[in-house]
Amino acid sequence: MQHDNNAAIPPQPPATPTESAGRTIARNTAAGIGVQLFLKIATILFNIWVVRQLGGEEVGQLNIVLAWTFLFAVIGDLGVAQYYAREIARDRSKASDLFWDIVALRIILAILSTAVTVGAAIAISGYSEDILLGIFIFTLTYFFQAIISPISSMLIGYERVDLNWLLLALQQIFTLVLQSIVLILGLGFVWLLVAGLINMPIMVIVTLIISRRTKLDIPNPTFQPGRWWFLLRRGLPFGLQQVMLSLGLRADTVLLSLTRVPNLIIGWYAVAYTYLVLMITNIVASFSSAAMPTLAREHVNDPEVVRRWYFRSVKYLLFIGLPIAVGGMVLARPIVDLLYPEEWPAYLPLMILVWDIPFVMYHGFCGYLTTSIQKEVPAARIHLTMALTNVTINLILIPRLGIIGSSFATVLTDMCGALLFYILLRREFGAGLGFTHLVRIPICSLLMGVVLALLPDWNVLLKIGIGMAVYIPIVLVAGVFTTDERQQLMHIGNKLTRRLNLRAV
């Protein structure tokens, strides 16, 4: 059904306030993980092609562009989109009331962000012309995001994170297709960025079509500049978190480039961090982003629901993250040999960086949770501490150890963030994590790691399968999960399986 231009159509979100938090989160998580699993497999295959086609030198240049723009990209939003999503989750009447003001702010901020990002790169970086051109091309995507991002926030606020994942999936699919054409033609990394830019107007059209089909309440354009400053102030704590997250994720690559580490070595670091570690954490992030709007609603109706979900989620994340870290360290060399054989030195930073996974999974979830319970200000302080810690440790270690130093800096920073979030939420929710059960997870993970280390020189995929076959039974025998927790995991697993089966059909 199409919009009537003369009247706003009230939204009819399927997730009603009476739907349980568990069912909503399970639906959105299953959708997110299902989409992400499919796309990440496709992306891994594509990245293998990119690295082999471009080589370490150009991969290093590409990641310098992405790291630099990522540091300044927050200026294009300053947290207003995240604030908008949270407010819709708490009061859906604000969706149409604020929409065009958010769009206007995003356009103004996009102009500012482009000027700062490109100007700073020219003034202080000393980058090559190709890298500077790539930075400018990437900043042009901010203007299209001024439309896409507010609609995405509406979907999140309506607890239709599954549809938001669909948008992200379509964007990634279209980008992969366009960038594949670039690789087939044998063009360089700058043209990969051009392909991403070409995809943006396509995504604006697709986003508007989905918004109409799902009856999102997008009104006729009206602007109230008088409240733009209010929205900026409300979004600022979220924006500060984004700034600190940007520093935490990308400061290492920028500092490596500014200290004149060769692009080839930066490419090795990118293979380990960007193309392996971050892809794993991004898959798990689908749970955290799916939980945020529902827990924001439940925090208003029944705060005890949020407390219970926190305790359970920590155990689930530890159950997933620790064996990945242990197995990733043991199998780092054969994993890199399988996926990126020409960049084999990447296994050294990978052995360190895999330990970042459980810490990022935990504090990433805590970041979304603090948004749900309106603790974004203390969360922003934590992210500030993490950013300063990351920059400081990188400045100390990079001149001495290069990418090995930046790998240690990344892990130490995220370990610090995880500890600070634990302290914050311990004060908020009290005791209840159940360390007598939690401590069994690292023990089970270490046992799995010993088995992997003792295996002969078999195919790495076979070893991964054996690791899973060893780990899961040990966890079940050790009594890590209660009956309710096992049922919750089975419910999410069944949702995911059904969605994957539907896609396969």
C-alpha positions as CSV (number, residue, x, y, z in Angstrom):
1,M,0.0,0.0,0.0
2,Q,1.4,3.4,-1.0
3,H,1.6,6.5,1.1
4,D,-1.1,9.1,0.7
5,N,0.8,12.4,0.3
6,N,-2.0,14.3,2.0
7,A,-2.2,12.2,5.2
8,A,0.3,10.3,7.3
9,I,-0.5,6.6,7.6
10,P,-0.1,5.3,11.2
11,P,2.6,2.6,11.4
12,Q,1.4,-0.9,12.0
13,P,4.5,-2.6,13.4
14,P,4.0,-6.4,13.9
15,A,5.9,-6.3,17.2
16,T,3.3,-5.0,19.6
17,P,3.9,-3.8,23.1
18,T,2.4,-7.1,24.4
19,E,4.9,-9.3,22.5
20,S,7.4,-10.7,25.0
21,A,11.0,-9.4,25.0
22,G,12.3,-12.9,24.4
23,R,10.2,-13.6,21.3
24,T,11.0,-10.2,19.8
25,I,14.7,-10.4,20.5
26,A,14.8,-14.0,19.2
27,R,13.0,-13.0,16.0
28,N,15.3,-10.0,15.4
29,T,18.4,-11.9,16.4
30,A,17.6,-14.9,14.1
31,A,17.0,-12.5,11.2
32,G,20.2,-10.7,11.9
33,I,22.4,-13.7,12.4
34,G,20.7,-15.5,9.4
35,V,21.4,-12.5,7.1
36,Q,24.8,-11.9,8.5
37,L,25.9,-15.5,8.3
38,F,25.0,-15.6,4.6
39,L,26.6,-12.3,3.8
40,K,29.7,-12.9,5.9
41,I,30.4,-16.1,4.0
42,A,30.0,-14.2,0.8
43,T,32.1,-11.3,2.1
44,I,34.9,-13.7,3.2
45,L,35.0,-15.2,-0.2
46,F,34.9,-11.7,-1.8
47,N,37.7,-10.4,0.5
48,I,39.9,-13.4,-0.4
49,W,39.4,-12.3,-4.0
50,V,40.1,-8.6,-3.1
51,V,43.3,-9.4,-1.2
52,R,44.6,-11.8,-3.9
53,Q,43.7,-9.4,-6.7
54,L,45.0,-6.2,-5.2
55,G,47.9,-7.5,-3.1
56,G,49.0,-6.4,0.3
57,E,50.1,-3.0,-0.8
58,E,46.8,-1.8,-2.2
59,V,44.9,-3.6,0.6
60,G,46.9,-1.5,3.0
61,Q,46.0,1.7,1.1
62,L,42.3,0.7,1.0
63,N,42.3,0.2,4.8
64,I,44.0,3.5,5.4
65,V,41.1,5.2,3.6
66,L,38.5,3.3,5.5
67,A,40.3,3.9,8.9
68,W,40.7,7.6,8.3
69,T,37.1,8.2,7.2
70,F,35.8,6.0,10.0
71,L,37.5,8.3,12.5
72,F,35.7,11.3,11.2
73,A,32.4,9.7,10.1
74,V,30.8,10.4,13.4
75,I,30.7,14.1,12.6
76,G,28.1,13.2,10.0
77,D,25.7,12.0,12.7
78,L,26.8,13.1,16.2
79,G,24.6,10.4,17.7
80,V,21.2,11.9,16.5
81,A,20.2,8.8,14.6
82,Q,20.8,6.5,17.7
83,Y,18.9,8.9,19.9
84,Y,16.1,9.0,17.4
85,A,15.9,5.2,17.4
86,R,15.9,5.0,21.2
87,E,13.1,7.7,21.4
88,I,10.9,5.9,18.9
89,A,11.3,2.6,20.9
90,R,10.1,4.5,24.0
91,D,7.4,6.6,22.2
92,R,6.5,5.7,18.6
93,S,4.6,9.0,18.1
94,K,8.0,10.7,17.8
95,A,8.8,8.8,14.6
96,S,7.0,11.2,12.2
97,D,7.4,14.3,14.4
98,L,11.2,14.2,14.3
99,F,11.9,12.6,11.0
100,W,12.6,15.6,8.7
101,D,14.5,17.4,11.4
102,I,16.8,14.4,11.7
103,V,17.3,14.4,7.9
104,A,18.1,18.1,7.8
105,L,20.6,17.8,10.6
106,R,22.3,14.8,8.8
107,I,22.7,16.8,5.6
108,I,24.3,19.8,7.5
109,L,26.5,17.4,9.4
110,A,27.5,15.6,6.2
111,I,28.8,18.9,4.7
112,L,30.8,19.6,7.9
113,S,32.1,16.0,8.0
114,T,33.3,16.1,4.4
115,A,35.1,19.3,4.9
116,V,36.9,18.1,8.1
117,T,37.7,14.6,6.9
118,V,39.2,15.7,3.6
119,G,40.8,18.9,5.0
120,A,42.5,17.1,7.8
121,A,43.9,14.5,5.5
122,I,45.4,17.1,3.2
123,A,46.8,19.2,6.0
124,I,48.4,16.6,8.3
125,S,48.5,13.1,6.9
126,G,51.0,13.3,4.0
127,Y,49.0,10.6,2.2
128,S,49.4,9.9,-1.5
129,E,47.0,11.4,-4.1
130,D,45.2,8.0,-4.5
131,I,44.5,7.8,-0.8
132,L,43.3,11.4,-0.6
133,L,41.0,10.8,-3.6
134,G,39.7,7.6,-2.0
135,I,38.9,9.6,1.2
136,F,37.0,12.2,-0.7
137,I,34.9,9.6,-2.6
138,F,34.0,7.8,0.6
139,T,32.8,11.0,2.3
140,L,30.2,11.6,-0.5
141,T,28.3,8.6,0.8
142,Y,27.4,10.6,3.9
143,F,24.8,12.7,1.9
144,F,22.9,9.6,0.9
145,Q,23.0,8.3,4.4
146,A,21.2,11.4,5.5
147,I,18.0,9.7,4.1
148,I,18.9,6.1,4.7
149,S,19.9,6.4,8.3
150,P,16.7,8.0,9.7
151,I,14.5,5.4,8.0
152,S,16.8,2.7,9.5
153,S,16.4,4.3,12.9
154,M,12.6,4.1,12.5
155,L,12.8,0.4,11.7
156,I,14.9,-0.2,14.8
157,G,12.6,1.9,16.9
158,Y,9.6,-0.1,15.8
159,E,11.5,-3.2,16.8
160,R,11.7,-4.3,13.1
161,V,15.4,-4.9,13.3
162,D,14.9,-7.9,10.9
163,L,13.8,-5.4,8.2
164,N,16.8,-3.2,9.0
165,W,19.0,-6.2,8.5
166,L,17.3,-6.8,5.1
167,L,18.3,-3.2,4.1
168,L,21.9,-3.8,5.2
169,A,21.9,-7.1,3.3
170,L,20.6,-5.5,0.1
171,Q,23.2,-2.7,0.4
172,Q,26.0,-5.2,0.9
173,I,24.8,-7.5,-2.0
174,F,24.6,-4.6,-4.4
175,T,28.0,-3.4,-3.3
176,L,29.5,-6.8,-3.8
177,V,28.1,-7.0,-7.3
178,L,29.4,-3.6,-8.3
179,Q,32.8,-4.2,-6.7
180,S,33.1,-7.6,-8.4
181,I,32.8,-5.9,-11.7
182,V,35.7,-3.6,-10.7
183,L,37.8,-6.6,-9.8
184,I,36.9,-8.4,-13.1
185,L,38.0,-5.3,-15.0
186,G,41.3,-5.3,-13.1
187,L,40.9,-1.8,-11.6
188,G,42.5,-0.6,-8.4
189,F,41.2,0.1,-4.9
190,V,39.9,3.6,-5.7
191,W,37.4,2.1,-8.1
192,L,36.2,-0.2,-5.3
193,L,35.2,3.0,-3.4
194,V,33.6,4.4,-6.5
195,A,31.5,1.2,-6.8
196,G,30.4,1.8,-3.2
197,L,29.4,5.4,-4.0
198,I,27.4,4.3,-7.0
199,N,25.4,1.9,-4.8
200,M,24.2,4.7,-2.5
201,P,21.5,6.3,-4.7
202,I,20.3,2.7,-5.5
203,M,19.9,2.1,-1.7
204,V,18.0,5.4,-1.2
205,I,15.4,4.2,-3.7
206,V,15.3,0.7,-2.2
207,T,15.0,2.2,1.4
208,L,12.1,4.4,0.3
209,I,10.3,1.5,-1.3
210,I,10.6,-0.7,1.9
211,S,9.5,2.2,4.0
212,R,6.3,2.5,1.9
213,R,5.7,-1.3,1.8
214,T,6.0,-1.5,5.6
215,K,3.9,1.6,6.2
216,L,6.4,3.6,8.0
217,D,5.1,7.0,9.1
218,I,7.1,9.3,6.9
219,P,5.3,12.6,6.8
220,N,5.4,15.4,4.3
221,P,8.6,17.5,4.6
222,T,8.4,20.0,7.5
223,F,11.3,21.5,9.4
224,Q,11.6,23.0,12.9
225,P,15.1,24.5,13.1
226,G,14.4,25.7,16.6
227,R,14.8,22.3,18.0
228,W,17.9,21.2,16.1
229,W,20.2,22.3,18.8
230,F,18.1,20.3,21.3
231,L,18.5,17.2,19.1
232,L,22.2,17.7,18.8
233,R,22.6,18.0,22.6
234,R,20.5,14.9,23.2
235,G,22.5,13.0,20.6
236,L,25.9,14.1,21.8
237,P,26.4,11.3,24.4
238,F,25.7,8.8,21.7
239,G,28.0,10.8,19.3
240,L,30.8,10.7,21.9
241,Q,30.4,7.0,22.2
242,Q,30.7,6.7,18.4
243,V,33.9,8.9,18.4
244,M,35.5,6.7,21.1
245,L,34.5,3.5,19.3
246,S,36.0,4.9,16.1
247,L,39.2,5.6,17.9
248,G,39.2,2.2,19.4
249,L,38.6,0.4,16.1
250,R,40.6,2.5,13.7
251,A,43.2,4.5,15.5
252,D,45.7,1.7,15.2
253,T,45.6,1.7,11.4
254,V,45.8,5.5,11.2
255,L,48.7,5.6,13.6
256,L,50.5,2.8,11.7
257,S,50.1,4.9,8.5
258,L,51.2,8.2,10.1
259,T,54.3,6.5,11.5
260,R,55.2,5.4,8.0
261,V,54.7,1.7,8.4
262,P,54.8,0.3,4.9
263,N,51.4,-0.2,3.2
264,L,52.2,-3.9,2.7
265,I,52.6,-4.5,6.5
266,I,49.4,-2.5,7.1
267,G,47.7,-4.8,4.7
268,W,48.8,-7.8,6.8
269,Y,47.3,-6.2,9.8
270,A,44.1,-5.5,7.9
271,V,43.9,-9.2,6.9
272,A,44.1,-10.3,10.6
273,Y,41.9,-7.6,12.1
274,T,39.5,-6.2,9.5
275,Y,39.0,-9.3,7.3
276,L,38.9,-11.9,10.1
277,V,38.4,-10.6,13.7
278,L,36.0,-7.8,12.9
279,M,33.9,-10.0,10.7
280,I,33.3,-12.4,13.5
281,T,32.4,-9.7,16.0
282,N,30.0,-8.1,13.5
283,I,28.0,-11.3,13.2
284,V,27.5,-11.5,16.9
285,A,26.6,-7.8,17.0
286,S,23.3,-8.7,15.4
287,F,22.2,-10.0,18.8
288,S,23.1,-6.8,20.6
289,S,21.5,-4.4,18.0
290,A,18.4,-6.6,18.0
291,A,18.1,-6.5,21.8
292,M,18.4,-2.7,22.1
293,P,14.9,-1.4,21.1
294,T,13.1,-4.2,22.9
295,L,15.0,-3.8,26.1
296,A,14.5,0.0,25.9
297,R,10.7,-0.7,25.8
298,E,11.0,-3.3,28.6
299,H,13.0,-0.9,30.8
300,V,10.0,1.3,30.9
301,N,7.5,-1.5,31.5
302,D,9.4,-4.0,33.6
303,P,13.1,-3.2,34.4
304,E,13.6,-6.7,35.9
305,V,13.3,-8.2,32.4
306,V,16.4,-6.2,31.3
307,R,18.3,-7.4,34.4
308,R,17.6,-11.0,33.6
309,W,18.5,-10.6,29.9
310,Y,21.8,-9.0,30.9
311,F,22.8,-12.0,33.0
312,R,21.8,-14.5,30.4
313,S,23.4,-12.6,27.5
314,V,26.8,-12.4,29.2
315,K,26.9,-16.2,29.5
316,Y,25.8,-16.7,25.9
317,L,28.4,-14.3,24.6
318,L,31.2,-15.9,26.7
319,F,30.0,-19.3,25.5
320,I,30.5,-18.2,21.9
321,G,33.5,-15.9,22.3
322,L,36.0,-17.8,24.4
323,P,36.2,-20.9,22.2
324,I,36.7,-18.7,19.1
325,A,39.6,-17.0,20.8
326,V,41.2,-20.2,21.9
327,G,40.7,-22.0,18.6
328,G,41.7,-19.0,16.6
329,M,45.0,-18.7,18.4
330,V,45.8,-22.4,18.0
331,L,44.7,-22.5,14.3
332,A,45.8,-18.9,13.3
333,R,48.5,-20.1,10.8
334,P,46.4,-22.7,8.9
335,I,43.5,-20.2,8.8
336,V,45.6,-17.6,7.1
337,D,47.2,-20.2,4.9
338,L,43.8,-21.3,3.7
339,L,42.2,-17.9,3.1
340,Y,45.1,-15.5,2.4
341,P,48.2,-17.6,1.6
342,E,50.2,-14.8,0.0
343,E,49.7,-12.7,3.2
344,W,50.9,-15.5,5.5
345,P,52.6,-13.1,8.0
346,A,49.1,-12.0,9.0
347,Y,48.9,-15.1,11.3
348,L,51.2,-13.4,13.9
349,P,48.9,-10.5,14.7
350,L,45.9,-12.8,14.3
351,M,47.2,-15.0,17.2
352,I,46.9,-11.9,19.4
353,L,43.9,-10.2,18.0
354,V,41.5,-13.3,18.3
355,W,41.6,-12.6,22.1
356,D,39.9,-9.3,21.3
357,I,36.7,-11.1,20.2
358,P,35.2,-12.0,23.7
359,F,36.0,-8.6,25.0
360,V,34.5,-6.8,22.1
361,M,31.4,-9.0,22.2
362,Y,30.8,-8.2,25.8
363,H,31.4,-4.4,25.8
364,G,29.6,-4.1,22.5
365,F,26.5,-5.6,24.0
366,C,26.9,-3.5,27.1
367,G,27.1,-0.4,24.9
368,Y,23.7,-1.2,23.4
369,L,22.3,-2.1,26.8
370,T,23.3,1.2,28.4
371,T,21.4,2.9,25.6
372,S,18.3,0.9,26.4
373,I,18.5,1.8,30.1
374,Q,19.4,5.5,29.5
375,K,23.0,5.2,30.8
376,E,24.6,6.6,27.7
377,V,26.5,9.3,29.6
378,P,28.5,6.9,31.8
379,A,28.9,4.7,28.7
380,A,30.4,7.6,26.9
381,R,32.9,8.1,29.7
382,I,33.9,4.5,29.4
383,H,34.4,4.8,25.6
384,L,36.4,8.0,26.2
385,T,38.7,6.1,28.6
386,M,39.0,3.3,26.0
387,A,39.9,5.7,23.2
388,L,42.6,7.4,25.3
389,T,43.9,4.1,26.4
390,N,44.0,2.8,22.8
391,V,45.8,5.9,21.5
392,T,48.3,5.9,24.4
393,I,49.2,2.2,24.2
394,N,49.5,2.4,20.4
395,L,51.8,5.4,20.6
396,I,54.0,3.5,23.0
397,L,54.0,0.1,21.2
398,I,53.8,0.8,17.5
399,P,57.3,2.5,17.2
400,R,58.8,-0.5,19.0
401,L,56.7,-3.5,17.8
402,G,54.8,-2.3,14.7
403,I,51.7,-4.3,14.0
404,I,52.4,-6.7,16.9
405,G,52.3,-3.7,19.2
406,S,49.1,-2.4,17.7
407,S,47.6,-5.9,18.1
408,F,48.4,-5.9,21.9
409,A,47.1,-2.4,22.2
410,T,43.7,-3.4,20.7
411,V,43.3,-6.4,23.0
412,L,44.4,-4.4,26.1
413,T,42.0,-1.6,25.2
414,D,39.0,-3.8,24.8
415,M,39.8,-5.7,28.0
416,C,39.8,-2.4,29.8
417,G,36.5,-1.4,28.3
418,A,34.9,-4.8,29.3
419,L,36.1,-4.4,32.9
420,L,34.7,-0.8,33.1
421,F,31.3,-1.9,31.7
422,Y,31.2,-4.8,34.1
423,I,31.7,-2.4,37.0
424,L,29.0,0.0,35.7
425,L,26.4,-2.8,35.2
426,R,27.4,-4.5,38.5
427,R,26.3,-1.3,40.2
428,E,23.2,-1.1,38.1
429,F,22.0,-4.7,38.3
430,G,23.8,-6.2,41.3
431,A,25.0,-9.7,41.6
432,G,23.6,-12.5,39.4
433,L,26.1,-13.5,36.8
434,G,26.8,-16.8,38.6
435,F,30.6,-17.1,38.4
436,T,30.5,-20.7,39.5
437,H,28.9,-21.5,36.2
438,L,30.8,-18.9,34.1
439,V,34.2,-20.2,35.2
440,R,33.4,-23.6,33.5
441,I,33.3,-21.9,30.1
442,P,37.0,-21.0,30.0
443,I,37.9,-24.5,31.3
444,C,35.9,-26.1,28.5
445,S,37.5,-23.8,26.0
446,L,41.0,-24.7,27.2
447,L,40.2,-28.4,27.0
448,M,39.1,-27.9,23.4
449,G,42.3,-25.9,22.6
450,V,44.4,-28.7,24.0
451,V,42.6,-31.2,21.7
452,L,43.1,-28.9,18.7
453,A,46.8,-28.4,19.5
454,L,47.3,-32.2,19.6
455,L,45.6,-33.0,16.3
456,P,47.9,-33.9,13.3
457,D,48.4,-31.6,10.4
458,W,44.9,-32.1,9.0
459,N,42.7,-29.6,7.0
460,V,41.8,-26.6,9.1
461,L,38.1,-26.9,8.4
462,L,38.2,-30.5,9.7
463,K,40.0,-29.3,12.8
464,I,37.3,-26.6,13.4
465,G,34.6,-29.2,13.1
466,I,36.4,-31.4,15.6
467,G,36.8,-28.5,17.9
468,M,33.1,-27.8,17.9
469,A,32.3,-31.5,18.3
470,V,34.5,-31.6,21.4
471,Y,33.5,-28.2,22.9
472,I,29.7,-28.4,22.8
473,P,29.4,-31.8,24.6
474,I,31.9,-30.7,27.3
475,V,29.8,-27.6,27.9
476,L,26.6,-29.6,28.3
477,V,28.2,-32.1,30.6
478,A,29.8,-29.4,32.7
479,G,26.4,-27.9,33.4
480,V,27.2,-24.4,32.2
481,F,23.5,-23.6,31.3
482,T,20.4,-24.0,33.3
483,T,17.3,-25.6,31.8
484,D,15.7,-22.2,31.0
485,E,18.9,-21.0,29.3
486,R,19.1,-24.2,27.2
487,Q,15.5,-23.7,26.1
488,Q,16.2,-20.0,25.2
489,L,19.2,-21.0,23.1
490,M,17.1,-23.8,21.4
491,H,14.4,-21.2,20.7
492,I,16.8,-18.8,19.0
493,G,18.5,-21.7,17.2
494,N,15.1,-23.0,15.9
495,K,14.2,-19.5,14.6
496,L,17.6,-19.2,12.8
497,T,17.2,-22.7,11.3
498,R,13.8,-22.0,10.0
499,R,14.9,-18.7,8.4
500,L,17.9,-20.4,6.8
501,N,15.7,-23.2,5.5
502,L,13.3,-20.7,4.0
503,R,16.1,-18.9,2.3
504,A,17.5,-22.2,1.0
505,V,14.1,-23.1,-0.5
